[in-house]
Amino acid sequence: MNSDQVKGRIEQAKGKMKAIFGKGTGNKKTELAGKIEQIVGSTQALYGDAKEESRKQP
């Protein structure tokens, strides 16, 4: 597992928590920011997955 994968998964988790907090408090801005963080984290994790896959292939 490379650093992009780890950072991406962490960013996803932070975004999910922020989205839940925003939804629970009724703050649409915080909820949207959390969803954006999730997307950014997911993208970074996918990049890390692809990078890891390319290292495995000869």
Buried (B, 14 or more C-beta within 10 A) or exposed (E): EEEBBEBBBEBBEBBBEBBEEBBEEEBEEBBEBBBEBBEBBBBBBEBBBEEEEEEEEE
